[in-house]
Amino acid sequence: MRRRALGPRPNPLPWGERVMSLFVRAPLFFLSTGFFGSLSLIASLWDKSGKAQHAIAQKWGRTVVRISGAKLTVRANEHLDGRVAVYVSNHLSYTDTPVIFGALPFQFRIVARHDLFTLPFIGWYLRRSGQVPVNVTNPRASISSLGGAVKTLRSGMPLFIFPEGGRSETGHLADFMNGPAFMAIRAGVPIIPMALIGTYELLPMHMKEFYPVPVTLAVGDQIETKDYGMRQIDELTAHVSGEIRRLYYRYSYLEQPAKPGLEAIIVGEK
């Protein structure tokens, strides 16, 4: 069978793809998520380190990516050696999280919006597996909650975060919040920029049907933070944003907008 190339998602989807998604892919996606989520909660009863729960999450990610019909390629994965760093990626789809868990071959923790921790089942998993909540709605609370992320990094655990704070509605990258730069500078660790390509076409925001396409995780060179101070958070954020944009538009069929938006600020003041 000829492999489908990445391109615009058809609207509407072909009839065969709609049937396959509604009656096979989507049910298996939710069943697998419930199954692996339940396993993780059970493992949390004795797994205080989070190692077993993370292994289950990795298996979940790889399983649901296969169920979605996507073909995942990781580029420059020599940078994914488990070094303690802030791993940063754009955010396009609900499928981004399983792709990340399935692709990164080491244990890490995710930084997630604090309101997700209040949800049944999802919130239970996030808390019991040691993920890090961040309040992005209140600047003062953001500084306090980011302190927990810094503590996690200093303990030797890598962190992953989506700096846009939500999924893209267009397939293009949105403004970046400066939380990752704040955490990396405070903890004295580098930032690893990454770009997800294809997950928007696979399952865009407000859509319920999968459209199997090639998905790429492109990993950029490490960005050192030792020469940045707290007054240079915005500068570092712009650097990270620019590198992820470069990676994304290098492998996407989309053209980069002429004037990307200014980066947003969630901690401190200029």
C-alpha positions as CSV (number, residue, x, y, z in Angstrom):
1,M,0.0,0.0,0.0
2,R,1.3,3.4,-0.9
3,R,2.1,5.5,2.2
4,R,0.1,8.7,2.5
5,A,2.0,11.9,2.4
6,L,1.5,14.7,4.9
7,G,-0.9,17.4,3.5
8,P,-4.1,19.2,4.3
9,R,-6.8,17.2,6.0
10,P,-9.7,16.5,3.7
11,N,-13.1,18.1,4.7
12,P,-15.1,16.0,4.8
13,L,-13.0,12.9,5.3
14,P,-13.5,10.0,2.9
15,W,-16.3,7.8,3.8
16,G,-14.1,4.8,4.5
17,E,-11.9,6.8,6.9
18,R,-14.9,8.1,8.8
19,V,-16.3,4.6,9.3
20,M,-12.8,3.2,10.3
21,S,-12.3,6.1,12.8
22,L,-15.8,6.0,14.3
23,F,-16.2,2.3,14.7
24,V,-12.6,1.1,15.2
25,R,-9.9,3.7,15.9
26,A,-11.9,6.0,18.3
27,P,-13.4,3.2,20.5
28,L,-10.0,1.4,20.7
29,F,-8.3,4.7,21.6
30,F,-10.6,5.3,24.5
31,L,-10.6,1.7,25.7
32,S,-6.8,1.6,25.6
33,T,-6.6,4.9,27.5
34,G,-9.0,3.6,30.2
35,F,-7.1,0.3,30.4
36,F,-3.6,1.8,30.8
37,G,-4.9,4.5,33.0
38,S,-6.4,2.0,35.4
39,L,-3.2,0.0,35.4
40,S,-1.3,3.1,36.3
41,L,-3.6,3.9,39.2
42,I,-3.2,0.4,40.5
43,A,0.6,0.6,40.1
44,S,0.6,3.8,42.1
45,L,-0.4,1.9,45.2
46,W,3.2,0.6,45.5
47,D,5.2,2.6,42.9
48,K,6.4,5.6,44.8
49,S,9.1,6.4,42.4
50,G,6.7,6.7,39.4
51,K,9.0,4.4,37.3
52,A,6.3,1.7,36.8
53,Q,3.6,4.3,36.0
54,H,5.8,6.0,33.5
55,A,6.6,2.7,31.8
56,I,2.8,2.1,31.5
57,A,2.3,5.6,30.1
58,Q,5.0,4.9,27.4
59,K,3.2,1.7,26.5
60,W,-0.1,3.6,26.3
61,G,1.5,6.2,24.0
62,R,2.9,3.7,21.6
63,T,-0.3,1.7,21.6
64,V,-2.7,4.6,20.8
65,V,-0.4,6.0,18.2
66,R,-0.6,2.7,16.4
67,I,-4.4,2.6,16.9
68,S,-4.6,6.1,15.3
69,G,-3.0,4.8,12.2
70,A,-0.2,7.3,12.3
71,K,3.4,6.5,11.3
72,L,5.7,8.1,13.8
73,T,9.3,9.2,12.9
74,V,11.7,10.8,15.4
75,R,14.4,13.0,13.8
76,A,17.7,13.8,15.6
77,N,16.8,11.4,18.4
78,E,20.5,11.4,19.5
79,H,19.5,14.4,21.6
80,L,17.0,12.2,23.5
81,D,19.5,10.7,25.9
82,G,17.6,11.4,29.1
83,R,19.7,14.4,30.1
84,V,18.1,16.6,32.8
85,A,16.5,19.5,30.8
86,V,13.3,21.2,30.0
87,Y,11.9,19.5,26.9
88,V,9.6,21.9,25.0
89,S,7.3,21.3,22.1
90,N,4.4,22.9,20.2
91,H,0.9,21.7,20.9
92,L,-1.5,20.8,18.0
93,S,-3.8,17.9,19.1
94,Y,-5.0,15.6,21.8
95,T,-2.7,13.0,20.3
96,D,0.4,15.1,21.1
97,T,0.7,13.7,24.7
98,P,0.6,10.0,23.6
99,V,3.1,10.8,20.9
100,I,5.5,12.4,23.4
101,F,5.1,9.5,25.9
102,G,5.7,7.0,23.2
103,A,8.7,8.8,21.6
104,L,10.8,9.9,24.6
105,P,12.8,6.8,25.7
106,F,13.4,7.9,29.3
107,Q,11.5,8.8,32.4
108,F,10.3,12.4,32.7
109,R,7.5,14.4,34.3
110,I,5.0,16.7,32.4
111,V,4.1,20.2,33.5
112,A,0.3,20.6,33.0
113,R,-2.3,23.2,33.6
114,H,-3.5,23.1,37.2
115,D,-7.1,22.8,36.3
116,L,-6.5,19.4,34.7
117,F,-5.6,18.1,38.2
118,T,-9.1,18.6,39.4
119,L,-10.7,16.3,36.7
120,P,-11.8,12.8,37.7
121,F,-9.5,10.0,36.6
122,I,-7.2,12.3,34.6
123,G,-6.4,14.4,37.7
124,W,-6.0,11.3,39.8
125,Y,-3.4,10.0,37.4
126,L,-1.5,13.3,37.1
127,R,-1.2,13.6,40.9
128,R,-0.4,10.0,41.7
129,S,2.3,9.8,38.9
130,G,4.1,12.9,40.2
131,Q,3.3,15.3,37.3
132,V,3.7,19.0,38.0
133,P,0.7,21.4,38.1
134,V,1.2,25.1,37.0
135,N,-1.3,27.9,37.4
136,V,-1.3,29.8,34.1
137,T,-4.2,32.1,35.0
138,N,-2.7,34.1,37.9
139,P,0.9,35.5,37.5
140,R,1.6,35.4,41.2
141,A,0.3,31.8,41.5
142,S,2.4,31.0,38.5
143,I,5.6,31.9,40.2
144,S,4.8,29.8,43.2
145,S,3.7,26.8,41.1
146,L,6.7,27.0,38.9
147,G,8.8,26.6,42.0
148,G,7.6,23.0,42.1
149,A,8.8,22.4,38.6
150,V,12.2,23.8,39.5
151,K,12.4,21.5,42.5
152,T,11.7,18.5,40.2
153,L,14.5,19.5,37.8
154,R,17.0,20.0,40.7
155,S,16.1,16.5,41.9
156,G,17.4,15.1,38.6
157,M,14.1,14.5,36.8
158,P,13.6,15.9,33.2
159,L,10.5,17.9,32.6
160,F,8.3,18.3,29.5
161,I,6.0,21.2,28.7
162,F,3.8,22.6,26.0
163,P,4.6,26.4,26.2
164,E,1.6,27.5,24.1
165,G,-0.8,26.6,27.0
166,G,-3.3,25.0,24.7
167,R,-3.8,23.3,21.3
168,S,-3.5,25.3,18.0
169,E,-6.8,25.9,16.2
170,T,-5.1,26.6,12.8
171,G,-2.1,24.2,12.7
172,H,0.3,27.1,13.1
173,L,2.3,27.8,16.2
174,A,0.8,30.2,18.8
175,D,2.6,32.5,21.2
176,F,4.9,30.9,23.8
177,M,4.6,31.5,27.5
178,N,7.9,32.1,29.3
179,G,7.4,29.4,32.0
180,P,10.0,27.0,30.4
181,A,12.6,29.7,30.3
182,F,11.9,30.6,33.9
183,M,12.2,27.0,35.1
184,A,15.4,26.3,33.1
185,I,17.2,29.4,34.2
186,R,16.3,28.9,37.9
187,A,17.2,25.2,37.8
188,G,20.4,25.8,35.8
189,V,19.5,23.2,33.1
190,P,19.3,23.4,29.3
191,I,16.2,23.5,27.1
192,I,15.7,20.8,24.4
193,P,13.4,22.3,21.6
194,M,11.2,19.9,19.8
195,A,8.5,20.2,17.1
196,L,5.5,18.0,16.5
197,I,4.4,17.8,12.8
198,G,1.3,16.0,11.6
199,T,-0.7,15.6,14.7
200,Y,-2.9,18.6,13.7
201,E,-3.9,16.7,10.5
202,L,-4.3,13.5,12.5
203,L,-6.8,14.9,15.0
204,P,-7.3,18.7,15.0
205,M,-9.1,20.6,17.7
206,H,-12.8,20.1,17.8
207,M,-12.6,17.0,15.6
208,K,-13.5,13.4,16.6
209,E,-12.3,11.5,13.6
210,F,-8.7,10.3,13.0
211,Y,-7.1,10.9,9.6
212,P,-3.9,8.7,9.5
213,V,-0.9,10.7,8.3
214,P,2.9,10.6,8.9
215,V,3.8,12.2,12.3
216,T,7.2,13.6,13.0
217,L,8.9,14.6,16.2
218,A,11.9,16.8,15.2
219,V,14.4,17.4,18.0
220,G,16.7,20.4,17.9
221,D,20.0,21.1,19.4
222,Q,20.3,21.8,23.1
223,I,19.9,25.4,24.1
224,E,22.2,26.4,27.1
225,T,20.7,28.7,29.7
226,K,23.8,29.4,31.8
227,D,24.4,32.7,30.1
228,Y,20.9,33.9,30.7
229,G,19.7,35.7,33.8
230,M,16.1,36.3,35.1
231,R,16.0,39.6,33.3
232,Q,16.5,37.7,30.0
233,I,13.6,35.3,30.3
234,D,11.8,36.9,27.3
235,E,15.0,36.8,25.2
236,L,15.4,33.0,25.9
237,T,11.7,32.4,25.2
238,A,12.0,34.1,21.8
239,H,15.1,31.9,21.1
240,V,13.3,28.7,22.0
241,S,10.2,29.8,20.0
242,G,12.3,30.6,17.0
243,E,14.0,27.2,17.0
244,I,10.8,25.3,17.3
245,R,9.2,27.3,14.5
246,R,12.3,26.6,12.4
247,L,11.9,22.8,13.0
248,Y,8.2,22.9,12.5
249,Y,8.1,24.7,9.2
250,R,11.1,22.7,7.9
251,Y,9.1,19.5,8.0
252,S,5.5,20.8,7.6
253,Y,3.9,21.5,4.2
254,L,2.6,24.7,5.8
255,E,4.3,28.0,5.0
256,Q,5.6,30.0,8.0
257,P,3.6,33.2,8.6
258,A,5.6,36.4,7.8
259,K,5.1,37.9,11.2
260,P,4.7,35.5,14.1
261,G,3.1,36.8,17.2
262,L,4.9,38.2,20.2
263,E,5.6,35.8,23.0
264,A,3.2,35.9,26.0
265,I,4.2,36.3,29.6
266,I,3.0,34.3,32.5
267,V,5.5,35.0,35.2
268,G,7.0,38.2,36.5
269,E,7.1,41.5,34.7
270,K,9.4,43.1,32.2
